[in-house]
Amino acid sequence: MNHGKILIVEDEKSMNDILKLLLEGEGYNVTSAYDGKEGLDCLKKDIFDIVITDVRMPVGSGYEVLKGVKELSPETIVLMITAFGTTEDAIEAMKSGAYDYINKPFKIDEIRLIVKNALEKRLLSREVKNLRSQVVFKLENISGKSKAIRELHSIIPKVADSNANVLITGESGCGKELVARAVHNLSKRVAKEFIPINCAALPEGLLESELFGYMRGAFTGANSNKTGLFEAADGGTIFLDEIGDMPQNLQAKILRVLEDGTFRRIGGTKDVTVDVRIISATNKILKDEAAAGRFRADLFYRLNVIPIHLPPLRERREDIPVLVDYYLDKNSASHVKFTQGAIDVLMKYPWPGNVRELENTLDRLLTFTDKSFITEEEIPEDVRCWTGDMATHLALCADLPDEGISLDDILMDTEKKYLLMALEKAGGSKTDAAKLLNISFRQFRHRLTKYGIT
């Protein structure tokens, strides 16, 4: 049970007693005050996680209590309740810093859920503050409270101490480069260069010349010698993003660098020796790519010394409020608040573009809003109209999101969904499940392995 400390400021004794009984039954440590003045006295003597205050009281209003909380304990969350509420009152309360505004009569389950969410926000705020003071400036902006992110914070310093190659896997937009930078920044190589390059963004010839450099006259337009990125990263780290899309003849040259630290510039006659740590990343399953002959198996095993997997944002939705707060702070917009309804909308959407898509959506919101708080109605339609099915969702929305989507990820999600549905319908029998999908048993088993379904 959660043992958060809650102060109830309510002049109606029966209501105060009901709330106290309810919340103590949930395991909270509850203190009661019967008017605004008594509530402020309690705030001067103790620090509370949550204050639940009535708006209208004979001595001291709820707004006076709210003001006192902001002065005495700014991190305490305030919930305001009233029997005389209007939309204007709710807006005014949230502008003044209240977490939520609840009208009487309210449902017990409603209060229970609101208090639970408020306390989680309070505890999360503490964790984020503590995390920022200790590691976030070293781990860049890898923010979140999910198990995956907590484990990431734990293993990155250990990985950084090693000189082994790292392979980071995960969907597009989930922050693979941030992890790579964090590993470099915490390593002994931090004084040297961290050089990223997207292997899918350049044609083969240009990618080779960028990585390894060239000598004058090596090809048309090579008017001078050029140092490649491996040389520039000597003593530091090179980050090969989307390495799964690297042409195979270049894969052989990368393998040589990994084996003996040498390569030749294009048109060169001498070997160049470098000391470079390689961190690579891909949104593909390289083991499957190697099995299909599209990626060198020997290179895969050289790169995959320390594997790090970043789950998509839809699998760690509890990170979304943290990422929103971090984004607002980073962009000097901490005065802008999101209502709980708006946060709920953001948490329901699957974010096919992951953190990158979330940031783009927040960019749009901050660009076009002049309000100090953002409600559910302000969330862009392509996020707000989510139906639970991507195909239906795209049909209902007027256009594709400005930032686009990852079609491969959507198709993979759909395939995985039907594999699981078939297994469930077949009672766990792979043979019967394969028949339901009209594929062979071998194909079905391969797909299960592909997605790590056991």
C-alpha positions in Angstrom: 0.0 0.0 0.0 1.0 3.6 -0.6 1.6 5.6 2.6 1.4 9.1 1.2 0.5 11.9 3.6 -2.8 13.7 2.9 -4.4 16.8 4.4 -8.2 17.1 4.2 -9.5 20.7 4.6 -13.3 20.4 4.8 -15.6 22.3 7.1 -18.5 19.8 6.7 -17.7 17.2 9.4 -19.5 14.3 7.8 -17.8 14.8 4.4 -14.4 15.2 6.2 -15.0 11.9 8.1 -16.0 10.1 4.9 -12.9 11.2 3.0 -10.7 10.4 6.0 -12.2 6.9 6.4 -11.9 6.2 2.6 -8.3 7.3 2.3 -7.1 5.7 5.5 -8.7 2.5 4.1 -6.4 2.9 1.1 -3.4 3.0 3.3 -2.8 6.8 3.3 -1.7 8.8 6.4 -4.5 11.3 6.7 -4.8 14.6 8.7 -8.1 16.5 9.0 -8.6 20.2 9.3 -12.1 21.8 9.5 -11.5 25.3 8.0 -8.9 27.1 5.9 -7.1 28.7 8.9 -6.7 25.3 10.6 -5.5 23.8 7.3 -2.8 26.5 6.9 -1.7 25.8 10.5 -1.2 22.1 9.6 0.8 23.1 6.5 3.2 25.1 8.7 3.8 22.1 10.9 4.1 19.3 8.4 4.7 18.5 4.7 2.0 16.7 2.8 2.0 15.0 -0.5 -1.6 16.0 -1.2 -4.0 18.6 0.1 -7.8 18.1 -0.5 -9.6 21.3 0.2 -13.1 22.6 -0.1 -13.5 25.9 -1.9 -16.0 27.6 0.3 -15.5 27.5 4.1 -16.5 29.9 6.9 -12.9 30.7 7.9 -10.4 30.8 5.1 -11.3 29.7 1.5 -9.9 26.9 -0.5 -8.0 29.5 -2.6 -6.3 30.8 0.5 -5.3 27.2 1.3 -4.0 26.8 -2.3 -2.0 30.0 -2.1 -0.6 28.9 1.2 0.5 25.5 -0.3 2.3 27.3 -3.1 4.2 29.4 -0.6 4.9 26.8 2.1 5.2 23.6 0.1 5.2 24.2 -3.7 5.6 20.5 -4.5 2.5 19.5 -2.7 -0.4 18.6 -5.0 -3.8 20.4 -4.3 -7.2 18.9 -5.2 -10.1 21.3 -4.8 -13.7 20.2 -4.2 -16.9 22.2 -4.2 -20.7 21.9 -4.5 -20.9 25.2 -6.4 -18.4 24.6 -9.2 -18.5 26.1 -12.7 -16.2 25.7 -15.7 -14.8 29.2 -15.0 -14.0 28.1 -11.4 -12.2 25.0 -12.6 -10.2 27.0 -15.1 -9.3 29.6 -12.4 -8.3 26.8 -10.0 -6.0 25.2 -12.5 -4.5 28.5 -13.4 -3.8 29.0 -9.8 -1.9 25.7 -9.6 -4.5 23.1 -8.5 -4.0 19.6 -9.8 -7.7 18.9 -10.3 -11.1 20.5 -9.5 -13.9 18.1 -8.4 -17.6 18.8 -8.1 -19.8 17.5 -5.4 -21.4 15.0 -5.2 -18.6 12.8 -6.4 -18.2 9.1 -6.7 -16.0 7.2 -4.3 -14.1 5.5 -7.1 -13.5 8.9 -8.7 -11.8 10.3 -5.6 -9.9 7.1 -5.1 -8.5 7.2 -8.7 -7.7 10.9 -8.7 -5.8 10.7 -5.4 -3.9 7.6 -6.6 -2.9 9.4 -9.8 -2.0 12.6 -7.9 0.2 10.7 -5.5 2.0 8.9 -8.3 2.7 12.3 -9.9 4.0 13.6 -6.6 6.3 10.6 -6.1 7.4 10.7 -9.7 8.3 14.3 -9.4 10.6 13.4 -6.5 12.2 10.6 -8.5 12.7 12.8 -11.5 14.2 15.6 -9.4 16.6 13.1 -7.7 17.4 11.5 -11.0 18.3 14.8 -12.6 20.5 15.8 -9.7 22.4 12.5 -10.0 22.5 11.2 -13.6 20.3 12.8 -16.1 22.9 15.4 -17.1 25.2 12.6 -17.9 22.6 10.3 -19.4 21.3 13.1 -21.6 17.5 13.3 -21.7 16.7 9.6 -21.3 13.7 10.2 -19.0 11.1 7.8 -17.7 10.0 5.8 -14.7 9.3 2.5 -16.5 11.3 -0.6 -15.6 13.0 -0.5 -19.0 14.3 3.0 -18.4 15.3 2.3 -14.8 17.3 -0.7 -16.0 18.8 1.5 -18.7 20.0 4.0 -16.2 21.5 1.1 -14.3 23.4 -0.6 -17.1 24.7 2.4 -19.1 27.4 3.3 -16.6 28.6 -0.3 -16.6 28.5 -0.5 -20.4 30.4 2.8 -20.6 33.2 1.4 -18.4 33.7 -1.4 -21.0 35.4 -0.9 -24.3 33.2 -3.6 -26.0 31.1 -2.8 -29.0 27.4 -2.1 -28.4 24.4 -2.9 -30.6 21.3 -0.9 -29.7 18.0 -2.1 -31.1 14.5 -0.6 -31.2 12.0 1.1 -33.4 12.7 4.4 -35.1 12.4 7.4 -32.9 12.8 5.7 -29.6 16.1 7.4 -28.6 18.9 5.0 -29.8 21.3 7.9 -30.4 20.7 9.3 -27.0 21.7 6.0 -25.4 24.8 5.9 -27.6 25.8 9.4 -26.6 25.2 8.6 -22.9 27.5 5.6 -23.2 30.2 7.8 -24.8 29.7 10.6 -22.3 30.2 8.3 -19.3 33.2 6.5 -20.8 36.9 7.3 -20.7 36.6 8.4 -24.3 34.5 11.4 -23.4 37.3 13.8 -24.2 37.4 12.6 -27.7 34.9 12.8 -30.5 31.5 11.2 -30.7 30.6 11.0 -34.4 27.2 9.7 -35.6 26.3 8.8 -39.1 23.1 7.4 -40.5 24.0 4.4 -42.8 20.6 4.5 -44.5 20.7 8.2 -45.4 23.6 8.1 -47.9 24.2 6.3 -51.1 26.8 3.5 -51.0 29.7 5.5 -52.7 29.2 8.6 -50.5 28.8 6.5 -47.3 32.2 4.8 -48.0 34.0 8.1 -48.6 32.5 9.6 -45.5 33.5 6.7 -43.3 36.9 6.0 -44.6 38.0 9.1 -46.5 39.8 9.2 -49.8 42.9 10.3 -51.6 43.1 13.0 -54.3 42.3 11.6 -57.7 40.6 8.5 -56.3 37.4 9.4 -58.3 36.0 12.3 -60.2 35.6 15.2 -57.9 38.2 14.0 -55.4 40.2 17.2 -55.7 42.0 16.8 -52.3 42.6 14.3 -49.7 39.8 13.8 -47.2 39.9 12.4 -43.7 37.1 9.9 -43.0 34.9 9.7 -40.0 36.8 6.7 -38.5 40.0 8.8 -38.5 38.1 11.8 -37.0 36.8 9.6 -34.2 40.2 8.1 -33.3 40.3 7.7 -29.6 36.6 8.3 -29.4 33.3 6.7 -30.5 31.6 6.3 -33.9 27.9 5.7 -33.9 26.6 3.7 -36.9 22.9 4.3 -37.0 20.7 2.0 -39.1 23.6 -0.3 -39.7 21.1 -2.9 -40.9 20.9 -0.9 -44.1 24.6 -0.8 -44.8 25.7 -2.4 -48.2 27.5 -5.7 -47.8 30.7 -4.6 -49.4 31.0 -1.9 -46.8 30.2 -4.4 -44.1 33.4 -6.2 -45.0 35.4 -3.0 -44.4 33.7 -2.4 -41.1 34.6 -5.9 -40.0 38.2 -5.3 -40.7 38.2 -2.2 -38.5 36.6 -4.3 -35.8 39.2 -7.1 -36.1 42.5 -5.2 -36.3 41.6 -1.5 -36.2 42.8 -0.7 -39.7 41.3 0.4 -43.0 42.4 2.1 -46.2 41.1 5.3 -47.6 39.5 5.1 -51.1 42.5 5.3 -53.5 45.0 4.9 -50.7 47.9 2.5 -50.6 48.6 2.5 -46.8 46.7 1.2 -43.9 45.3 3.6 -41.4 45.2 2.4 -37.8 42.6 3.8 -35.4 41.4 3.2 -31.9 37.6 3.6 -32.2 34.7 2.2 -30.2 31.8 1.3 -32.4 28.3 1.7 -31.2 25.7 0.6 -33.8 21.9 0.7 -33.9 19.2 -0.7 -36.0 15.4 -1.1 -36.1 15.8 -4.4 -37.8 16.3 -7.9 -36.3 19.9 -8.4 -37.4 19.9 -12.0 -36.5 17.1 -12.7 -39.0 18.8 -10.4 -41.5 22.0 -12.5 -41.2 20.1 -15.8 -41.4 18.5 -14.5 -44.7 21.9 -13.5 -46.1 21.2 -9.8 -46.1 23.7 -9.0 -43.3 27.1 -10.6 -42.6 26.8 -13.0 -39.7 30.4 -12.5 -38.7 29.8 -8.8 -38.5 26.6 -9.2 -36.5 28.4 -11.2 -33.8 31.2 -8.6 -33.7 28.8 -5.8 -33.2 26.4 -7.6 -30.8 28.9 -7.9 -27.9 26.7 -5.9 -25.6 23.1 -5.7 -26.8 20.8 -3.0 -25.5 17.1 -3.0 -26.5 14.8 0.0 -26.3 11.1 -0.9 -26.1 8.7 1.3 -28.0 6.9 4.0 -26.2 3.6 2.2 -26.4 5.1 -0.5 -24.2 6.2 2.0 -21.5 3.3 4.4 -21.5 4.0 5.4 -17.9 7.1 7.3 -19.2 4.9 9.7 -21.2 4.1 12.1 -18.3 7.8 12.2 -17.4 8.8 12.9 -21.0 6.2 15.7 -21.2 7.5 17.3 -18.1 11.1 17.0 -19.2 10.3 18.4 -22.6 8.5 21.4 -21.1 11.4 22.1 -18.8 13.9 21.7 -21.6 12.1 24.2 -23.7 11.6 26.7 -20.9 7.8 26.1 -20.9 7.5 24.7 -17.4 4.7 27.3 -16.8 2.5 25.3 -19.3 0.5 22.5 -17.6 -1.4 19.6 -19.1 -4.7 18.6 -17.5 -5.1 14.9 -16.5 -7.5 14.4 -19.4 -4.8 15.6 -21.8 -2.2 13.3 -20.3 -4.7 10.4 -20.5 -5.2 11.1 -24.3 -1.4 11.1 -24.8 -1.0 7.9 -22.9 -3.7 6.1 -24.9 -2.1 6.8 -28.3 0.4 4.1 -29.4 3.0 6.6 -30.8 4.2 4.7 -33.9 7.0 7.4 -34.2 7.8 6.9 -30.5 9.6 9.7 -28.5 10.3 11.6 -31.7 6.7 11.7 -32.6 5.7 12.7 -29.1 8.2 15.6 -29.2 6.9 16.8 -32.6 3.4 16.7 -31.2 4.5 18.8 -28.1 6.2 21.2 -30.5 2.9 21.8 -32.3 1.0 22.3 -29.1 3.5 24.8 -27.7 3.7 26.6 -31.1 -0.1 27.2 -31.5 -1.3 27.5 -27.9 -1.3 30.7 -25.9 -2.8 29.1 -22.8 -1.1 28.3 -19.5 -2.7 24.8 -19.4 -3.5 22.4 -22.2 -6.7 20.4 -22.2 -7.9 17.3 -24.0 -9.5 19.4 -26.7 -6.1 21.0 -27.6 -4.5 17.7 -28.4 -4.1 17.3 -32.2 -6.8 15.3 -33.9 -4.5 12.6 -35.3 -3.7 11.7 -31.7 -7.1 12.4 -30.1 -9.0 10.3 -32.7 -7.1 7.1 -31.9 -9.5 4.2 -32.2 -7.3 1.3 -31.0 -6.6 0.1 -34.5 -4.0 1.8 -36.7 -5.8 1.1 -40.0 -9.1 2.5 -38.8 -7.3 5.4 -37.1 -5.5 6.4 -40.3 -8.8 6.2 -42.2 -10.6 8.5 -39.6 -7.9 11.1 -39.5 -7.8 13.7 -42.3 -4.1 13.2 -43.0 -1.1 11.3 -42.0 0.8 13.0 -39.1 3.2 15.7 -40.3 6.1 13.6 -39.0 4.9 10.5 -40.9 4.6 7.0 -39.6 6.7 3.9 -39.6 4.9 1.5 -42.0 7.3 -1.4 -41.2 6.6 -1.0 -37.5 2.8 -0.9 -38.0 3.0 -4.1 -40.2 5.2 -5.8 -37.6 2.7 -4.9 -34.8 -0.2 -6.2 -36.9 1.6 -9.5 -37.6 2.5 -10.0 -34.0 -1.1 -9.2 -32.9 -2.5 -11.9 -35.2 0.1 -14.5 -34.1 -0.9 -14.0 -30.5 -4.6 -14.1 -31.4 -4.2 -17.3 -33.3 -2.2 -18.9 -30.5 -4.9 -18.0 -28.0 -7.7 -19.2 -30.3 -5.8 -22.5 -30.8 -5.3 -23.0 -27.1 -1.6 -22.7 -27.4 -1.2 -25.3 -30.3 1.3 -23.9 -32.8 0.1 -26.4 -35.5 -3.5 -25.3 -35.2 -2.6 -21.6 -34.9 -0.6 -21.9 -38.1 -3.6 -23.4 -39.9 -5.8 -20.5 -38.7 -3.4 -18.1 -40.4 -3.0 -20.3 -43.5 0.7 -20.6 -43.2 3.0 -23.6 -42.6 4.1 -24.7 -39.2 7.6 -23.8 -40.0 6.6 -20.3 -41.1 4.6 -19.8 -37.9 7.5 -21.0 -35.7 9.9 -18.7 -37.5 7.6 -15.7 -36.9 7.3 -16.6 -33.2 11.1 -16.6 -33.0 11.3 -13.3 -34.9 9.1 -11.6 -32.3 10.5 -13.4 -29.2 7.1 -15.0 -28.5 7.4 -18.1 -26.3 
